[in-house]
Amino acid sequence: MWKVALIVMALLLLANCDTNQSNQGILNPNDNESAFLNREWNPLSMDLKRNPISNAAEKAQQYLQDGMLYVHSFNFTYVNLGDDMVPIHEYSHGLFYNPVEISCFSFSFWRDYHTHGDEFYINGFRACADFLVDWMTEDGYMPYYFDWGHYPCADLPSPWVSGMAQGQNLATLSRAYHHFGEDKYLQAMNKIYRTMYSNIGDFWVVGFENDYYWIEEYPSPNFCHVLNGMMYALWGLWDYYAVTGEIGALRLLEAGIRSIIDHHMDWNMPGENMTTYCTGRNYATSESYDSYHRILITRFNERFQIPELLEVLQDWEQL
């Protein structure tokens, strides 16, 4: 009998070790970036620091009733669109599709449709959503097919991915599924959601450090924590939660908010009354990005009523 008990105990210990490995693993790419890939975690079992959102289900229902307007209002004149109504960006090195820009246009189309009711706008929104479904890799990533650099933090050869793009595209496709109810949008947004808690395939956009959750706009072994990119991405988790009721998405949103609250002074530029673009403080900020940061914190507080967000603004006012 005691031999059976020992065998059972050993199996339980092995099972626990396996669970811890799958949920935690290598959490910081600076430890070993190659080992950081192809990792999957469970957002419901990870012990992340969070700021719980009270009455989240009721707030989500109200959000849906209010029309799911995106956290930031993007204003476009719709003049730089192709025949397919999808924007293509002219860079100094050529014409390229930019997944973030496409999602921003989708939010503009969405808002204008809800404001004016013109079919032109919902057709434009659908065109952007359909493009993103087709653009997505099998693993749910939205790649950029040109070289980019966020110097000196990140050197990003083509193809590369962005946590900001993943979150914003999640927001676009959550709206598409909510409005049109088509399975292709559900399948696509589920794939993107998985990339918000797992680093699968050849890319990654999320990391965990000291029980804090981070979404990286420019993934690199040295976390640089671009603030606006993370906050836009977090709103995609809110949209996904609002449409699906997926508790894991809510937990990740709450964890991301806690990461920002606890580290908000890391974006401080002492003596300049301005916040930085990223925590490395080696990327020149601008008044526009500082304005985005303050607007986003304000919008998050208006939607979620988290008192600590107001304290972030108060601290920044004293910079």
N, C-alpha and C positions, 0 to 999 in steps of 0.2 A: 504494500500500500504506500509506504513512504517513497518508494522509487517512482511510483505513478505521480505522487504529489510533486516530487522534484522535477519530473519531466514537464508537468503542467506549468509549474512556476517558471521553468526555463523558457518554455514557449511564450508565456506571457511577457517575460522580460524582452525576448527577441521581438515580439510584436510591438512593445512600447518603444524599443530602439528604432524600429523601422518607421513608426509613426513620427517620432521626433525628427528623424532624418528627412522625411518627405515634407514636413511642415516647416522646418527651419533650414537645414542645409547650410550652404554658404550664402550669407545674406548681404555681403558687401563685395562688389565686383573688384575692389582694390585688393582683396585677399587673393583672388585668382579668377580673372575674368572668364577664362575658358570653362572653368568649373561652375561659374555663375550661370552659364547657359543650360538650357534643357532642365530647368528646375521647376517644379510645380509645388505650390503651397496651398493650403486651405484657409481662406480668409475667416472662416468661422471658428477655426481651432487655434489660429495664431494669437498669442497673447500680446497684442499691440496696444500701445497707449492711445486712448480715444477721448474725444469730447462728445458724449452722447447727445443726440438730437432728440429732445422731448417731443412726444406726439408726432413722430415722423410720418406715420401712415396718414394721419389727418392733414398734415402739411403737404404731403405728396398729392393727396386727392384734391386739395385746394389749388395746388400748382397746375394740375391737369385741367381743372375747370377754368383757370385763368389763361389757358392757352399755351402753356409751356414756353413762354418767351425766354430766350437765352439770357444768361447772366449779364452779358454785355451787348449793347446795341451797335451793330455794324451797319454803316450806311454806304450803299453802293449805288451807282447810277446805271449799272448793268450794260455798260458800253464796251467792256473788254471781254465779252463772251464770244465763244465760238458758235458755230451753227447749232451745236448740241446744247447750248445754254450753260456750258461748263467753263469757268475761267481758266485761262492758261497764262502763266506769269512770264514776262519778258525780263530775264536777267542779263547781265553783261555777257554771260557765257552761253546764252541761247534761250529758247522757249521751253519751259518745263511746267508740268503740272505740280501743284503744291497742295497736298492734302489738307493742310490747315486753311489755306485760302479758300479751297472749295467748300469746306465746312462753314467758314464765315459767310460765304455767299448763300449757302443754304439757310443759315439763320436769318439773313436779311430777307430772302424770299419768304421764309416762314412768317416772319413778323409782318411783312407787307401784305401777305395773303390774309392774315387775321385782321389787319387794319382795313384793307380795301375790298377784300373778297374777290379780287380779279383772278381769273383762272391762269393768267400769265404767270403769276407768282407761284402758285402751287405746282404748275408745270415745271418752272425753273427749279423749285425745291426737289421735285421728283427726279429731275435730270441729274442734279448733283448727287442725290442719294443712290441712284442707279449706277452712276459712274463709280462711286466709292465701293459699292458691292463688287463691281467688276475689277476694280483696281487692287482689291485686297488679296494678300497671299493666302495660301491654304491654311496657314497658322493664324490668320487674323490680323496681320500687320499691314500698315499703309506705308510702303516705302517711298523714299525720295531717290530719284535716279539722276542725281548730280552730286558732285563733291561739295562739301560744306565744312566750315570750320567755326567753332566757338572758341577762339584762341584766348589764352593758352590752355583752356580746360579740355577742349575736345577737338579732335581731328576726325572728320566723318567722311570717309570715302564712299562713293556710290556702290551699292545701295545702302541707305541708312534709314533708321526709323526714329520717331520722336514720340515721347509720352504725351506731349501736347496734342499731336495729331491723333493719337489713339483715343484720347479722351473726347476731343471735339467730334471725331467721326462717330464715336459711340453715341454722343448726343444727337447727331444728325439722324442716325439710323434708328435710334429709339423713337424719335418723332415720326419717322417714316412708318415704322411698324404701328405706332399708336394711331396714326391717321389713316393709313391704307390697309392695315391688317394683313399684309402679305407675308407669307412664310419666309421668302428670301431675305426680308429685312430682319426677321427674328433670328434666323440662322446666322446672318452676318454679325448682328450686334452681340450674339452670344459668343462668337469667336473673338471679337474685340474685347469683350468683358474678360475673357480668360487671360488675355495678355496684361490685364490690369492687376493680376495677382500672381502670374506665373511667367517665367522667362523661357519660352518654348521655341524650338527651332534654332535658327542662327541669330536671332535678335533678342534684345531685352530692353525694357523701359522702366521697370520698377525695381526698387531695392529697399532693404530693411536694415536699419542701423540703430542699435541700442533700443529696440522695440519701437522705433519710429518708422513710419511708412512714407516713402518718397516716390514720386513720379518724375522722371527726368526728361526734360525737353530735349536735351542733348546728351544721350547716354554715353558715358565714358567711365573708365576705371576710377577716376576721381570725381565723386559727386560734386556737382556745382549748384544744384538746387535753384534753377531759374524760377522765380516766384510767380510771374504771370502765367507761365506755361503750366505750372503745377495746378494753379487755381482753376484755369480753364479746363484742364483735364479732370479735376475733381468734380466739376459740374456735370460732366458726362456720366459719372457714377451716380449722381443724383437723378439725372434723367432716366438712367437704366432702372434704378430702384423705383422711381415713380411709376414707370410703365409696367414693370414685371413684379415688383414687390420682393425682389431678391435681397434677403437680409445681408448676405455677404457684401453686396455693393454698398449698402448703408454702413456697414462696419468699416469698410475701407475709406469711405468718405469721412466718417467720424475720426478715423486714425489720421487721415491727411490734414484735417482741420487742426487736430492736436499737434501735429508736427509743425505746422505754421505758427500756431500760438506760442509754443514753447521755444521756437527758434526765431521769433520775429525780429529780435534785435540783431540777429546775424546779417540782416539786410540793411543795417544802419550805416549811414555815411556820416560819421561824427562831424558836427560843425557846419554841415551843408544843408540841413533841413530837407533831406532827400533820402530815399531808399535806393538800394543798389538793384541792378538787374538780377544778379545771382550772388550767392554767399561767398564766392571767391573774391569779391570786391575788386576783381581785375578786369571787369568788363564795364566800360563807361555806361552809366545810366543816363537817362534823359528825363526831362520834365514830363514827357508823355507817359513813359513807363512808370514813373512815380505816381502819376495820376491814375493809371490803370490799377496799381496796387491798392490805392486808397478806395477807389470805386469798387473793386472786387471785394475787399474786406467789408465794405458797407453793404453791398448786395448780399453777401453771405449772411451777415447779421440780420438783415431784413427778412430773409427767408427762414433762417434757422433759429434766431433769437438765442445766441450764445453770448453771454455777457463778456467773456474774455476777448471776443473780437473787438468790442468797443474799447477795451483796455489796450489792444494793439494800436488802434488809431490814436488813442491818447498818448501812448508812449512815443509814437512817431511824430506827433505834434511838438514834442519836446526835444526833437533832435537838434 
